[in-house]
Amino acid sequence: MPMARARDKSPGEYGWQKIELKPNPGSVLLPLSWGMLPLVLTVIVYLTETGIQFINFLGAGAVILMLIGGIGAVSTRQGIFNSQRVGLGFFFSCLSLFAWLMVANNNFQLELGILSSFLAFAMIYRSLDFIFKDANLIYQTNWDVKSRLPVDSMQAWDVRSRRFSQNTMALKRFDKDSFAQIYGVRTKHGLALRLDIFGISMDERFDFRKLGLDLAMFVVEDE
């Protein structure tokens, strides 16, 4: 019973510090909005057939700006590509870039290149909307390099490394778009362990019992 009650509580009640890793909207929306300009110009050039020789550069440039905006959003969160919705946005953007390369070599229809850019924009926008609506449930606790993850208190987790690592040490997936992961970071005060829960909407109340963690065990190991 005591362990069940422990899992009912948030990590903050066990000494874990809640931290903010929200992406900077300016670094994301600015290149994304600028990417709309060459995207619209590709349609204008196609319809008017004026400056058609530049259409490949416009189409590819639009996709590159979309990718820059997307990278600005995902760079703050480790392991974010474990979400299918986020991964699809970048997949279709890279696919569109490849399509424009094919168009430039006369191996792909121009109309399909334009269509791929609009599809990429729709998918990357869907991904970014999902990221910005995330509840940002990220917690951190001090850690010792000699400590090991208490796997006996971790239910249904994919433990990849018990030792401290700045890559994903353990992962628990709730569905195709939401998951929790544990990974290490280096801070000004030493090593720390992060518990990062991604894919939970700000409008949704997360049940910490889903983690299947005895959070007190992590604090004891840290001490």
C-alpha positions in Angstrom: 0.0 0.0 0.0 2.7 2.6 0.8 4.2 2.2 -2.6 0.8 2.7 -4.3 0.3 5.9 -2.4 3.8 7.0 -3.4 3.0 6.6 -7.1 -0.2 8.7 -6.7 1.9 11.7 -6.0 3.9 13.8 -8.5 7.7 13.7 -8.6 7.8 17.2 -7.1 6.5 15.8 -3.8 9.6 13.5 -3.6 12.2 16.2 -4.1 12.3 16.2 -7.9 12.5 19.7 -9.3 10.1 20.7 -12.1 12.0 22.4 -14.9 10.8 24.2 -18.1 12.1 23.2 -21.5 9.5 24.9 -23.7 10.8 25.8 -27.2 11.2 29.5 -27.9 8.2 30.4 -30.1 10.2 33.1 -32.0 12.9 30.6 -33.1 10.2 28.3 -34.4 7.5 30.5 -35.9 9.8 33.0 -37.6 11.4 30.5 -40.1 8.1 28.7 -40.5 6.2 31.8 -41.4 9.0 32.9 -43.8 8.8 29.4 -45.4 5.2 30.3 -46.4 6.5 33.0 -48.7 8.5 30.8 -51.1 5.7 28.2 -50.9 3.1 30.7 -52.1 5.6 31.9 -54.8 6.0 28.4 -56.2 2.2 28.4 -56.9 2.3 31.9 -58.5 5.3 31.0 -60.6 3.7 27.8 -61.7 0.4 29.5 -62.7 2.0 32.5 -64.4 5.0 30.6 -65.8 7.1 33.6 -65.0 10.6 32.8 -63.6 9.9 29.1 -63.9 13.6 28.4 -63.7 13.6 29.5 -60.1 10.7 27.3 -58.9 13.0 24.5 -57.7 14.9 26.8 -55.5 11.6 28.3 -54.1 10.1 24.9 -53.4 13.2 23.5 -51.7 13.8 26.8 -49.8 10.3 26.7 -48.4 10.9 23.1 -47.1 14.3 24.0 -45.6 12.8 26.9 -43.7 10.1 24.6 -42.4 12.8 22.2 -41.2 14.7 25.0 -39.5 11.6 26.0 -37.6 10.9 22.3 -36.7 14.5 21.8 -35.4 14.1 24.9 -33.2 11.1 23.1 -31.5 12.6 19.7 -31.1 16.1 20.7 -30.0 15.0 21.5 -26.5 13.6 18.0 -25.8 15.6 14.8 -25.9 14.0 11.7 -27.5 11.1 13.7 -28.9 11.1 11.6 -32.1 9.7 8.7 -30.1 6.4 10.4 -30.8 5.0 9.2 -34.1 3.2 12.5 -34.7 6.4 14.5 -34.4 8.4 12.0 -36.5 5.9 12.1 -39.3 6.2 15.9 -39.7 9.9 15.7 -40.2 9.6 12.6 -42.4 7.3 14.4 -44.9 9.4 17.5 -44.9 12.5 15.4 -45.8 10.4 13.6 -48.4 9.4 16.9 -49.9 13.0 18.0 -50.1 13.8 14.8 -51.9 10.9 15.4 -54.3 12.2 18.8 -55.2 15.6 17.3 -55.9 13.9 14.8 -58.3 12.0 17.7 -59.9 15.3 19.5 -60.5 16.6 16.4 -62.3 13.4 16.1 -64.4 12.6 12.8 -62.7 9.4 14.0 -60.9 6.4 16.0 -61.9 6.4 19.7 -60.9 2.8 19.5 -59.7 3.7 16.7 -57.3 6.7 18.7 -56.0 4.4 21.6 -55.1 1.8 19.2 -53.6 4.6 17.6 -51.5 5.5 21.0 -50.0 2.0 21.8 -48.9 1.7 18.3 -47.4 5.0 18.8 -45.6 3.8 22.2 -44.3 0.5 20.6 -43.0 2.4 17.7 -41.3 5.1 19.9 -39.7 2.5 22.3 -38.5 0.6 19.4 -36.9 3.8 18.3 -35.2 4.6 21.7 -33.9 1.1 22.3 -32.6 1.4 19.0 -30.7 4.7 20.1 -29.2 3.5 23.5 -28.1 0.4 22.0 -26.4 2.5 19.6 -24.4 2.1 19.9 -20.6 5.9 20.1 -20.2 6.0 17.5 -17.4 9.8 17.4 -16.9 11.4 16.7 -13.5 15.0 16.6 -12.4 16.9 15.2 -9.4 20.6 15.2 -8.4 22.4 12.0 -9.2 25.7 10.3 -8.5 27.7 8.8 -11.3 28.1 5.6 -9.2 24.4 5.2 -8.7 22.3 2.8 -10.7 18.7 3.0 -11.8 16.5 1.1 -9.2 15.0 -1.3 -11.8 13.1 -3.3 -9.1 10.9 -0.2 -8.6 10.3 0.3 -12.4 7.3 -1.5 -13.7 7.0 -2.2 -17.5 10.0 0.1 -18.4 12.4 -0.6 -21.2 15.6 -0.1 -19.3 18.5 0.5 -21.7 21.2 1.5 -19.3 21.3 1.4 -15.5 24.4 3.5 -15.5 24.4 7.3 -15.9 24.1 8.3 -19.6 23.1 11.4 -21.4 21.1 9.3 -23.8 17.8 7.6 -22.9 18.4 5.3 -20.0 14.9 4.0 -19.8 11.7 4.4 -21.7 8.0 3.7 -21.1 5.5 4.2 -23.9 1.9 4.9 -23.2 0.8 5.1 -26.8 2.2 6.0 -30.2 2.5 9.7 -29.3 3.0 9.8 -25.5 5.8 8.3 -23.5 8.0 8.8 -20.4 11.8 8.6 -20.5 14.7 8.9 -18.0 18.0 10.3 -19.1 21.0 12.0 -17.5 22.2 15.6 -17.9 25.2 17.6 -16.7 24.4 20.8 -14.8 26.4 23.5 -13.2 25.9 21.7 -9.9 26.9 18.3 -11.1 25.0 15.3 -12.6 21.3 15.1 -12.6 18.6 12.6 -13.7 15.6 13.7 -15.7 12.2 12.2 -15.9 10.6 13.6 -19.1 6.9 12.8 -19.8 6.0 13.8 -23.4 2.7 13.8 -25.3 0.4 14.9 -22.5 -1.8 17.9 -23.4 -2.0 20.9 -21.2 -5.7 20.3 -20.9 -5.2 16.8 -19.6 -4.4 15.8 -16.1 -1.7 13.1 -16.0 -2.1 10.2 -13.6 1.4 9.7 -12.2 0.5 6.1 -11.3 0.9 5.3 -15.0 4.6 5.8 -14.6 5.0 2.6 -12.5 7.8 4.2 -10.5 8.6 4.3 -6.8 9.9 7.8 -6.9 11.2 7.7 -3.4 13.7 5.0 -4.5 15.4 7.5 -6.8 15.8 10.1 -4.1 17.3 7.5 -1.7 19.9 6.4 -4.3 20.8 10.1 -4.9 21.5 10.5 -1.2 
